Each structure stands twice: as structure tokens, then as C-alpha cells.
Amino acid sequence: KARVSLACGKRGAIERHARPPAMLSARSLRKASIPPSLLSDPSPGCLQPTRLAVHVNGDGGSCSAYFASGCRVYKLEISMEEEMLSRGKESLLIPINAQVISSSVVDRCPHRSEIQSVVLAEGEGDSCLILGTVDSYGHLIVSRLDTVAEDIDRASYSVPPHDSGVGEGSWAGLCFSPTHHSTVAVARELCKSIDIYDQDIHIRSLRTLWYPSSVRFPQCFPQGSECSSILAITEGPQLSIWDFRMHNNGGCVQRVSGPTGGILYSVCTSPSGLIAVGGTDRAVTIYDPRRWSALSRWVGCSKYEVGLPASDVTFCS
């Protein structure tokens, strides 16, 4: 059965003097099965899929999980009532089956090839969400969702790939600017490119040295640059920082080498400006962009390769 796993936890803190992993405690771990009537045979996706986005509804009693398979996006409404936590041997968290309140197909996402990434962003007002999807050739569709009304789709716009989708399809990712939601960055793996759009207007293309695996607009950048023009990208074994207003070095302003012989799969940022990366070494490294030195490193935090594609991680100093 296809399943969606959700974890809720208290906001953690990573200080200059690292504390043990017990600083992050889970409140509940739930497992929701996708009804076979909604989706019987999920498409395979890529090695590090980014096709799931979750939004906790205002009352906290339920959450909406948006996920993609093939050329479609689906939505599950999952009950989050009664915080329950089950532990097994060595305090291993055991997921609890969650009730699926409703399930549906999200219309107005007419992709022609397999969707590779699904991203949610907060829109104007409490009941508005912005849903972004991109397929394996870089075709971007952005929709405004009304989480209260029955007609969940307010408006949509579609942006074809800048190169008309020439070449082989591969993983593609996207992210919204935290300050200007009309600004979107679309990453394409095999093309080694990052395309910047203002709604449906192409602003600029960035060319990476390695295959990009994740892209993120920092929430804050302490070096005086406008954060809406800064991008953090993981490519191969490196974390690269780009300013698409600059033309020197193609817009790349900093490169930080990651694990030797390893690959970075994910990057996320915090409101204080810290940047976290993770990958094949099963460790999360926190960088301070003021000095580009490793502030903290959590080794062996995961049984498998680390990927943080669909959620933000928040740090407290």
C-alpha cells in the first residue's frame, strides 16, 4: 500500500555548543494509507523524490497532504486529533494509523509528463495557499488554493520551460521566494540549470557545475544582500550560494565543499540566516553564512540518506 507518514515535533534548538539530539522531541507519528480507489499504482518518481507537501490546518485538528504521482496531484485530509506517541525497543517511534477524512484529485494541474516536485507556500489570508508543481521537463504550474471553500482552486498560471523542454527528462525542483511569492526558482537536474521567474516572466538562468538536487531562497541573509535575490543550492558534494542580480562568476558568490566523496541532497534555511545541508553521509551540517564555517554537525542522525525536500527546519539561537 502507498502511505504518507507525518511527524509532529516541538521546535528544536541548535546552539553554538551542540547538545544531544534529545533536544527535538516528537509529539506524534502518524501513518495514513492512500485509498486504492484514489491511486492504485503510484509512479516511481526519482531517487530523492520531492512530491509531498503538508499543511497543518488552522485548528490543528487535521492536516492536508498534497502529493503527486504521474501527471496528477492528489490531496488527503488527515485527522491529527489526540496526540499519541508509541515507542518500541530503544525508544524507536512506531507510527500510528491515522484516519483519512477525505481524499480527492486536485484539478488544474495539467502536466504532460511526470511531476517531480510539489511545494506549498502561505498566501494572502489564513485560508489561501500557493501550490507549485514542476514536471520532469521543467514545466511549472502555480495555483492559489482556497482551503475553506469547496472550489479549492482560485487561479492558476502555467510557465513552459525556458528551453521548450528540449532534452531528456529528469528530477526538477522549485521554491518560492519568502518575501515575493511571485518569484519562483526552478531547478533541473540533467540540464544543470536554475531558471528564475517572476510569475510567467523569465528573469535569468543560472548554470551549476554539478547536478542540482535542491534549491531554496534563504529566509534571511546576514551579509547585507537582499534575501529575495539569494539562492542556496546543493549540487553534487557542494553547497553553492547565488545572487541572480550579479554577473561575476555567473552569479555564484560562494561555494562550500561538503562530505568527501558524498552527495548533498537537501538544503534548508532558518530566519536567523543559518543554512543546513544533508546527504549521503547521513549527517546534517549547519553553516554560518557570516564565516561559512560549520557551526554544528549531527552525525548519524538518520538510518538512510538525509533528504529535507518538502519541509522547513527552524533553528533557535
PyMOL commands that set and color helices and strands:
alter all, ss='L'
color gray80, all
select helices_A, chain A and resi 21-23+89-91+227-229+248-251
alter helices_A, ss='H'
color red, helices_A
select strands_A, chain A and resi 3-9+26-33+52-56+62-69+72-79+86-87+93-94+96-97+100-106+115-122+128-135+140-146+153-159+172-176+183-188+193-198+201-207+212-216+230-235+238-243+252-257+264-269+275-279+283-288+293-299
alter strands_A, ss='S'
color yellow, strands_A
deselect
rebuild
show_as cartoon
